[in-house]
Every structure is written in C-alpha cells, then in structure tokens.
C-alpha cells in the first residue's frame, strides 16, 4: 500500500469518512519510523479528477480502494 493510501486509511479510521479540505495534511509514520506529511486532500481530489483516465492496473486498484471508502461520489469539502 502506498503512503497516500496509508494516510487515507489512517484518516478514515480516525474520522469515519474521507471528507475534508483540499489543503488537509495527514501525518503518518513510515516503515522506517520516520514521520511524513502527505497532502491527503489534494491527493484524493486528484484521484477523483484522474479517475476516468487511469489505465495502469495498480493505479486503478488504488483509486478503487479510495473510492469505496469515500462512498462513491463523495466530495472533499472546500
């Protein structure tokens, strides 16, 4: 699982949704025990924007995992 999906999963487990501002920064601890900041709001927005053009199998699976957690067409609030 990529760091962005890890950040999305962490946010979802804490908040119970994946709705938030585009500027949201999520902090996760990586496998190397280093804390990292991820622009989660922007990443999810970009996933929605590019969903129609994804062709790479891994990218589609990642996108689908996020979309399922978002409840389909859920939007991050601005």
PDB file as gemmi writes it, atoms N, CA and C in Angstrom:
CRYST1    1.000    1.000    1.000  90.00  90.00  90.00 P 1                      
ATOM      1  N   UNK A   1       0.847  -1.176   0.000  1.00  0.00           N  
ATOM      2  CA  UNK A   1       0.000   0.000   0.000  1.00  0.00           C  
ATOM      3  C   UNK A   1       0.889   1.234   0.000  1.00  0.00           C  
ATOM      4  N   UNK A   2       0.598   2.188  -0.864  1.00  0.00           N  
ATOM      5  CA  UNK A   2       1.373   3.409  -0.940  1.00  0.00           C  
ATOM      6  C   UNK A   2       1.129   4.303   0.269  1.00  0.00           C  
ATOM      7  N   UNK A   3       2.043   5.229   0.500  1.00  0.00           N  
ATOM      8  CA  UNK A   3       1.907   6.136   1.636  1.00  0.00           C  
ATOM      9  C   UNK A   3       0.614   6.935   1.591  1.00  0.00           C  
ATOM     10  N   UNK A   4       0.168   7.318   0.398  1.00  0.00           N  
ATOM     11  CA  UNK A   4      -1.060   8.087   0.304  1.00  0.00           C  
ATOM     12  C   UNK A   4      -2.267   7.257   0.743  1.00  0.00           C  
ATOM     13  N   UNK A   5      -2.291   5.989   0.344  1.00  0.00           N  
ATOM     14  CA  UNK A   5      -3.393   5.124   0.788  1.00  0.00           C  
ATOM     15  C   UNK A   5      -3.316   4.864   2.282  1.00  0.00           C  
ATOM     16  N   UNK A   6      -2.103   4.736   2.804  1.00  0.00           N  
ATOM     17  CA  UNK A   6      -1.930   4.573   4.248  1.00  0.00           C  
ATOM     18  C   UNK A   6      -2.473   5.795   4.967  1.00  0.00           C  
ATOM     19  N   UNK A   7      -2.168   6.978   4.450  1.00  0.00           N  
ATOM     20  CA  UNK A   7      -2.662   8.220   5.046  1.00  0.00           C  
ATOM     21  C   UNK A   7      -4.188   8.277   4.973  1.00  0.00           C  
ATOM     22  N   UNK A   8      -4.760   7.881   3.829  1.00  0.00           N  
ATOM     23  CA  UNK A   8      -6.216   7.884   3.677  1.00  0.00           C  
ATOM     24  C   UNK A   8      -6.858   6.892   4.652  1.00  0.00           C  
ATOM     25  N   UNK A   9      -6.269   5.735   4.793  1.00  0.00           N  
ATOM     26  CA  UNK A   9      -6.801   4.723   5.716  1.00  0.00           C  
ATOM     27  C   UNK A   9      -6.745   5.234   7.153  1.00  0.00           C  
ATOM     28  N   UNK A  10      -5.643   5.844   7.529  1.00  0.00           N  
ATOM     29  CA  UNK A  10      -5.483   6.385   8.877  1.00  0.00           C  
ATOM     30  C   UNK A  10      -6.536   7.465   9.149  1.00  0.00           C  
ATOM     31  N   UNK A  11      -6.708   8.376   8.196  1.00  0.00           N  
ATOM     32  CA  UNK A  11      -7.702   9.440   8.334  1.00  0.00           C  
ATOM     33  C   UNK A  11      -9.097   8.842   8.482  1.00  0.00           C  
ATOM     34  N   UNK A  12      -9.420   7.878   7.624  1.00  0.00           N  
ATOM     35  CA  UNK A  12     -10.744   7.254   7.652  1.00  0.00           C  
ATOM     36  C   UNK A  12     -11.002   6.549   8.986  1.00  0.00           C  
ATOM     37  N   UNK A  13     -10.008   5.829   9.475  1.00  0.00           N  
ATOM     38  CA  UNK A  13     -10.182   5.111  10.742  1.00  0.00           C  
ATOM     39  C   UNK A  13     -10.382   6.081  11.908  1.00  0.00           C  
ATOM     40  N   UNK A  14      -9.740   7.236  11.846  1.00  0.00           N  
ATOM     41  CA  UNK A  14      -9.863   8.223  12.912  1.00  0.00           C  
ATOM     42  C   UNK A  14     -11.156   9.032  12.795  1.00  0.00           C  
ATOM     43  N   UNK A  15     -11.518   9.444  11.566  1.00  0.00           N  
ATOM     44  CA  UNK A  15     -12.627  10.368  11.355  1.00  0.00           C  
ATOM     45  C   UNK A  15     -13.924   9.688  10.918  1.00  0.00           C  
ATOM     46  N   UNK A  16     -13.819   8.490  10.345  1.00  0.00           N  
ATOM     47  CA  UNK A  16     -15.013   7.786   9.890  1.00  0.00           C  
ATOM     48  C   UNK A  16     -15.507   8.219   8.520  1.00  0.00           C  
ATOM     49  N   UNK A  17     -14.746   9.023   7.825  1.00  0.00           N  
ATOM     50  CA  UNK A  17     -15.098   9.498   6.487  1.00  0.00           C  
ATOM     51  C   UNK A  17     -13.820   9.952   5.789  1.00  0.00           C  
ATOM     52  N   UNK A  18     -13.949  10.251   4.512  1.00  0.00           N  
ATOM     53  CA  UNK A  18     -12.822  10.821   3.760  1.00  0.00           C  
ATOM     54  C   UNK A  18     -13.243  12.156   3.154  1.00  0.00           C  
ATOM     55  N   UNK A  19     -13.885  12.958   3.959  1.00  0.00           N  
ATOM     56  CA  UNK A  19     -14.290  14.285   3.521  1.00  0.00           C  
ATOM     57  C   UNK A  19     -13.491  15.293   4.337  1.00  0.00           C  
ATOM     58  N   UNK A  20     -12.879  16.203   3.664  1.00  0.00           N  
ATOM     59  CA  UNK A  20     -12.081  17.208   4.342  1.00  0.00           C  
ATOM     60  C   UNK A  20     -11.605  18.230   3.337  1.00  0.00           C  
ATOM     61  N   UNK A  21     -10.924  19.241   3.785  1.00  0.00           N  
ATOM     62  CA  UNK A  21     -10.477  20.284   2.865  1.00  0.00           C  
ATOM     63  C   UNK A  21      -9.366  19.806   1.941  1.00  0.00           C  
ATOM     64  N   UNK A  22      -9.283  20.401   0.781  1.00  0.00           N  
ATOM     65  CA  UNK A  22      -8.232  20.069  -0.178  1.00  0.00           C  
ATOM     66  C   UNK A  22      -6.853  20.315   0.420  1.00  0.00           C  
ATOM     67  N   UNK A  23      -6.757  21.237   1.349  1.00  0.00           N  
ATOM     68  CA  UNK A  23      -5.467  21.583   1.960  1.00  0.00           C  
ATOM     69  C   UNK A  23      -5.081  20.658   3.116  1.00  0.00           C  
ATOM     70  N   UNK A  24      -5.884  19.649   3.409  1.00  0.00           N  
ATOM     71  CA  UNK A  24      -5.602  18.779   4.558  1.00  0.00           C  
ATOM     72  C   UNK A  24      -4.267  18.065   4.412  1.00  0.00           C  
ATOM     73  N   UNK A  25      -3.470  18.107   5.472  1.00  0.00           N  
ATOM     74  CA  UNK A  25      -2.195  17.395   5.566  1.00  0.00           C  
ATOM     75  C   UNK A  25      -2.372  16.279   6.581  1.00  0.00           C  
ATOM     76  N   UNK A  26      -2.041  15.057   6.201  1.00  0.00           N  
ATOM     77  CA  UNK A  26      -2.113  13.909   7.107  1.00  0.00           C  
ATOM     78  C   UNK A  26      -0.697  13.452   7.414  1.00  0.00           C  
ATOM     79  N   UNK A  27      -0.418  13.264   8.681  1.00  0.00           N  
ATOM     80  CA  UNK A  27       0.910  12.803   9.100  1.00  0.00           C  
ATOM     81  C   UNK A  27       0.855  11.311   9.390  1.00  0.00           C  
ATOM     82  N   UNK A  28       1.786  10.575   8.801  1.00  0.00           N  
ATOM     83  CA  UNK A  28       1.876   9.140   9.067  1.00  0.00           C  
ATOM     84  C   UNK A  28       3.316   8.808   9.447  1.00  0.00           C  
ATOM     85  N   UNK A  29       3.478   7.679  10.111  1.00  0.00           N  
ATOM     86  CA  UNK A  29       4.808   7.167  10.431  1.00  0.00           C  
ATOM     87  C   UNK A  29       5.089   6.053   9.444  1.00  0.00           C  
ATOM     88  N   UNK A  30       6.165   6.203   8.671  1.00  0.00           N  
ATOM     89  CA  UNK A  30       6.525   5.228   7.655  1.00  0.00           C  
ATOM     90  C   UNK A  30       7.137   3.972   8.244  1.00  0.00           C  
ATOM     91  N   UNK A  31       7.407   3.011   7.386  1.00  0.00           N  
ATOM     92  CA  UNK A  31       8.022   1.754   7.819  1.00  0.00           C  
ATOM     93  C   UNK A  31       9.377   1.976   8.470  1.00  0.00           C  
ATOM     94  N   UNK A  32      10.041   3.071   8.095  1.00  0.00           N  
ATOM     95  CA  UNK A  32      11.348   3.391   8.679  1.00  0.00           C  
ATOM     96  C   UNK A  32      11.222   4.188   9.975  1.00  0.00           C  
ATOM     97  N   UNK A  33       9.979   4.302  10.493  1.00  0.00           N  
ATOM     98  CA  UNK A  33       9.659   5.009  11.724  1.00  0.00           C  
ATOM     99  C   UNK A  33       9.841   6.524  11.624  1.00  0.00           C  
ATOM    100  N   UNK A  34       9.960   7.040  10.409  1.00  0.00           N  
ATOM    101  CA  UNK A  34      10.053   8.479  10.182  1.00  0.00           C  
ATOM    102  C   UNK A  34       8.653   9.034   9.941  1.00  0.00           C  
ATOM    103  N   UNK A  35       8.351  10.168  10.564  1.00  0.00           N  
ATOM    104  CA  UNK A  35       7.060  10.813  10.334  1.00  0.00           C  
ATOM    105  C   UNK A  35       7.097  11.567   9.009  1.00  0.00           C  
ATOM    106  N   UNK A  36       6.028  11.407   8.244  1.00  0.00           N  
ATOM    107  CA  UNK A  36       5.924  12.080   6.952  1.00  0.00           C  
ATOM    108  C   UNK A  36       4.597  12.812   6.872  1.00  0.00           C  
ATOM    109  N   UNK A  37       4.598  13.910   6.148  1.00  0.00           N  
ATOM    110  CA  UNK A  37       3.374  14.652   5.903  1.00  0.00           C  
ATOM    111  C   UNK A  37       2.919  14.401   4.473  1.00  0.00           C  
ATOM    112  N   UNK A  38       1.635  14.145   4.320  1.00  0.00           N  
ATOM    113  CA  UNK A  38       1.071  13.894   2.997  1.00  0.00           C  
ATOM    114  C   UNK A  38      -0.081  14.844   2.758  1.00  0.00           C  
ATOM    115  N   UNK A  39      -0.116  15.420   1.576  1.00  0.00           N  
ATOM    116  CA  UNK A  39      -1.191  16.327   1.183  1.00  0.00           C  
ATOM    117  C   UNK A  39      -2.396  15.489   0.768  1.00  0.00           C  
ATOM    118  N   UNK A  40      -3.061  14.928   1.755  1.00  0.00           N  
ATOM    119  CA  UNK A  40      -4.125  13.956   1.521  1.00  0.00           C  
ATOM    120  C   UNK A  40      -5.315  14.574   0.786  1.00  0.00           C  
ATOM    121  N   UNK A  41      -5.721  15.773   1.158  1.00  0.00           N  
ATOM    122  CA  UNK A  41      -6.858  16.405   0.495  1.00  0.00           C  
ATOM    123  C   UNK A  41      -6.606  16.591  -0.991  1.00  0.00           C  
ATOM    124  N   UNK A  42      -5.430  17.070  -1.333  1.00  0.00           N  
ATOM    125  CA  UNK A  42      -5.068  17.271  -2.742  1.00  0.00           C  
ATOM    126  C   UNK A  42      -4.983  15.930  -3.461  1.00  0.00           C  
ATOM    127  N   UNK A  43      -4.407  14.923  -2.814  1.00  0.00           N  
ATOM    128  CA  UNK A  43      -4.253  13.618  -3.442  1.00  0.00           C  
ATOM    129  C   UNK A  43      -5.612  13.004  -3.772  1.00  0.00           C  
ATOM    130  N   UNK A  44      -6.550  13.073  -2.814  1.00  0.00           N  
ATOM    131  CA  UNK A  44      -7.867  12.491  -3.076  1.00  0.00           C  
ATOM    132  C   UNK A  44      -8.571  13.266  -4.180  1.00  0.00           C  
ATOM    133  N   UNK A  45      -8.453  14.579  -4.162  1.00  0.00           N  
ATOM    134  CA  UNK A  45      -9.040  15.375  -5.240  1.00  0.00           C  
ATOM    135  C   UNK A  45      -8.464  14.997  -6.590  1.00  0.00           C  
ATOM    136  N   UNK A  46      -7.164  14.785  -6.628  1.00  0.00           N  
ATOM    137  CA  UNK A  46      -6.511  14.386  -7.879  1.00  0.00           C  
ATOM    138  C   UNK A  46      -6.954  12.997  -8.321  1.00  0.00           C  
ATOM    139  N   UNK A  47      -7.190  12.099  -7.368  1.00  0.00           N  
ATOM    140  CA  UNK A  47      -7.669  10.759  -7.719  1.00  0.00           C  
ATOM    141  C   UNK A  47      -9.025  10.849  -8.393  1.00  0.00           C  
ATOM    142  N   UNK A  48      -9.883  11.705  -7.862  1.00  0.00           N  
ATOM    143  CA  UNK A  48     -11.203  11.872  -8.478  1.00  0.00           C  
ATOM    144  C   UNK A  48     -11.083  12.454  -9.876  1.00  0.00           C  
ATOM    145  N   UNK A  49     -10.220  13.463 -10.013  1.00  0.00           N  
ATOM    146  CA  UNK A  49     -10.071  14.136 -11.307  1.00  0.00           C  
ATOM    147  C   UNK A  49      -9.528  13.204 -12.376  1.00  0.00           C  
ATOM    148  N   UNK A  50      -8.617  12.326 -11.982  1.00  0.00           N  
ATOM    149  CA  UNK A  50      -7.974  11.469 -12.977  1.00  0.00           C  
ATOM    150  C   UNK A  50      -8.623  10.094 -13.095  1.00  0.00           C  
ATOM    151  N   UNK A  51      -9.674   9.840 -12.361  1.00  0.00           N  
ATOM    152  CA  UNK A  51     -10.282   8.506 -12.334  1.00  0.00           C  
ATOM    153  C   UNK A  51     -10.661   8.004 -13.725  1.00  0.00           C  
ATOM    154  N   UNK A  52     -11.156   8.881 -14.569  1.00  0.00           N  
ATOM    155  CA  UNK A  52     -11.608   8.455 -15.890  1.00  0.00           C  
ATOM    156  C   UNK A  52     -10.455   8.106 -16.822  1.00  0.00           C  
ATOM    157  N   UNK A  53      -9.251   8.575 -16.519  1.00  0.00           N  
ATOM    158  CA  UNK A  53      -8.134   8.357 -17.429  1.00  0.00           C  
ATOM    159  C   UNK A  53      -7.155   7.290 -16.949  1.00  0.00           C  
ATOM    160  N   UNK A  54      -7.396   6.699 -15.792  1.00  0.00           N  
ATOM    161  CA  UNK A  54      -6.474   5.682 -15.274  1.00  0.00           C  
ATOM    162  C   UNK A  54      -6.536   4.422 -16.120  1.00  0.00           C  
ATOM    163  N   UNK A  55      -5.372   3.901 -16.488  1.00  0.00           N  
ATOM    164  CA  UNK A  55      -5.321   2.642 -17.225  1.00  0.00           C  
ATOM    165  C   UNK A  55      -4.395   1.636 -16.556  1.00  0.00           C  
ATOM    166  N   UNK A  56      -3.412   2.091 -15.806  1.00  0.00           N  
ATOM    167  CA  UNK A  56      -2.489   1.205 -15.118  1.00  0.00           C  
ATOM    168  C   UNK A  56      -3.257   0.404 -14.067  1.00  0.00           C  
ATOM    169  N   UNK A  57      -3.101  -0.903 -14.070  1.00  0.00           N  
ATOM    170  CA  UNK A  57      -3.844  -1.777 -13.160  1.00  0.00           C  
ATOM    171  C   UNK A  57      -3.686  -1.418 -11.697  1.00  0.00           C  
ATOM    172  N   UNK A  58      -2.458  -1.148 -11.259  1.00  0.00           N  
ATOM    173  CA  UNK A  58      -2.218  -0.802  -9.860  1.00  0.00           C  
ATOM    174  C   UNK A  58      -2.877   0.525  -9.511  1.00  0.00           C  
ATOM    175  N   UNK A  59      -2.795   1.487 -10.412  1.00  0.00           N  
ATOM    176  CA  UNK A  59      -3.409   2.791 -10.167  1.00  0.00           C  
ATOM    177  C   UNK A  59      -4.921   2.657 -10.051  1.00  0.00           C  
ATOM    178  N   UNK A  60      -5.510   1.842 -10.887  1.00  0.00           N  
ATOM    179  CA  UNK A  60      -6.959   1.634 -10.842  1.00  0.00           C  
ATOM    180  C   UNK A  60      -7.343   0.972  -9.526  1.00  0.00           C  
ATOM    181  N   UNK A  61      -6.602  -0.031  -9.096  1.00  0.00           N  
ATOM    182  CA  UNK A  61      -6.897  -0.693  -7.818  1.00  0.00           C  
ATOM    183  C   UNK A  61      -6.781   0.292  -6.668  1.00  0.00           C  
ATOM    184  N   UNK A  62      -5.730   1.124  -6.658  1.00  0.00           N  
ATOM    185  CA  UNK A  62      -5.559   2.120  -5.605  1.00  0.00           C  
ATOM    186  C   UNK A  62      -6.739   3.090  -5.599  1.00  0.00           C  
ATOM    187  N   UNK A  63      -7.083   3.583  -6.786  1.00  0.00           N  
ATOM    188  CA  UNK A  63      -8.199   4.519  -6.903  1.00  0.00           C  
ATOM    189  C   UNK A  63      -9.489   3.877  -6.412  1.00  0.00           C  
ATOM    190  N   UNK A  64      -9.726   2.634  -6.812  1.00  0.00           N  
ATOM    191  CA  UNK A  64     -10.949   1.946  -6.417  1.00  0.00           C  
ATOM    192  C   UNK A  64     -11.024   1.768  -4.904  1.00  0.00           C  
ATOM    193  N   UNK A  65      -9.898   1.494  -4.271  1.00  0.00           N  
ATOM    194  CA  UNK A  65      -9.875   1.342  -2.817  1.00  0.00           C  
ATOM    195  C   UNK A  65     -10.282   2.648  -2.142  1.00  0.00           C  
ATOM    196  N   UNK A  66      -9.797   3.751  -2.651  1.00  0.00           N  
ATOM    197  CA  UNK A  66     -10.139   5.056  -2.086  1.00  0.00           C  
ATOM    198  C   UNK A  66     -11.602   5.390  -2.361  1.00  0.00           C  
ATOM    199  N   UNK A  67     -12.057   5.158  -3.587  1.00  0.00           N  
ATOM    200  CA  UNK A  67     -13.436   5.487  -3.956  1.00  0.00           C  
ATOM    201  C   UNK A  67     -14.415   4.691  -3.099  1.00  0.00           C  
ATOM    202  N   UNK A  68     -14.127   3.427  -2.838  1.00  0.00           N  
ATOM    203  CA  UNK A  68     -15.002   2.629  -1.989  1.00  0.00           C  
ATOM    204  C   UNK A  68     -15.122   3.243  -0.606  1.00  0.00           C  
ATOM    205  N   UNK A  69     -14.004   3.690  -0.054  1.00  0.00           N  
ATOM    206  CA  UNK A  69     -14.021   4.301   1.269  1.00  0.00           C  
ATOM    207  C   UNK A  69     -14.749   5.640   1.259  1.00  0.00           C  
ATOM    208  N   UNK A  70     -14.734   6.327   0.116  1.00  0.00           N  
ATOM    209  CA  UNK A  70     -15.385   7.626   0.016  1.00  0.00           C  
ATOM    210  C   UNK A  70     -16.883   7.481  -0.211  1.00  0.00           C  
ATOM    211  N   UNK A  71     -17.326   6.290  -0.464  1.00  0.00           N  
ATOM    212  CA  UNK A  71     -18.740   6.095  -0.729  1.00  0.00           C  
ATOM    213  C   UNK A  71     -19.129   6.497  -2.144  1.00  0.00           C  
ATOM    214  N   UNK A  72     -18.242   6.249  -3.076  1.00  0.00           N  
ATOM    215  CA  UNK A  72     -18.563   6.533  -4.461  1.00  0.00           C  
ATOM    216  C   UNK A  72     -18.246   7.955  -4.856  1.00  0.00           C  
ATOM    217  N   UNK A  73     -19.263   8.812  -4.880  1.00  0.00           N  
ATOM    218  CA  UNK A  73     -19.098  10.164  -5.390  1.00  0.00           C  
ATOM    219  C   UNK A  73     -18.868  11.195  -4.293  1.00  0.00           C  
ATOM    220  N   UNK A  74     -18.553  10.789  -3.082  1.00  0.00           N  
ATOM    221  CA  UNK A  74     -18.334  11.756  -2.006  1.00  0.00           C  
ATOM    222  C   UNK A  74     -17.276  12.769  -2.401  1.00  0.00           C  
ATOM    223  N   UNK A  75     -17.466  13.991  -1.997  1.00  0.00           N  
ATOM    224  CA  UNK A  75     -16.529  15.059  -2.356  1.00  0.00           C  
ATOM    225  C   UNK A  75     -15.872  15.592  -1.081  1.00  0.00           C  
ATOM    226  N   UNK A  76     -14.608  15.943  -1.191  1.00  0.00           N  
ATOM    227  CA  UNK A  76     -13.941  16.670  -0.112  1.00  0.00           C  
ATOM    228  C   UNK A  76     -14.558  18.048  -0.100  1.00  0.00           C  
ATOM    229  N   UNK A  77     -14.889  18.535   1.073  1.00  0.00           N  
ATOM    230  CA  UNK A  77     -15.433  19.893   1.146  1.00  0.00           C  
ATOM    231  C   UNK A  77     -14.321  20.906   0.939  1.00  0.00           C  
ATOM    232  N   UNK A  78     -14.697  22.098   0.510  1.00  0.00           N  
ATOM    233  CA  UNK A  78     -13.702  23.146   0.266  1.00  0.00           C  
ATOM    234  C   UNK A  78     -13.776  24.211   1.330  1.00  0.00           C  
TER     235      UNK A  78                                                      
END                                                                             
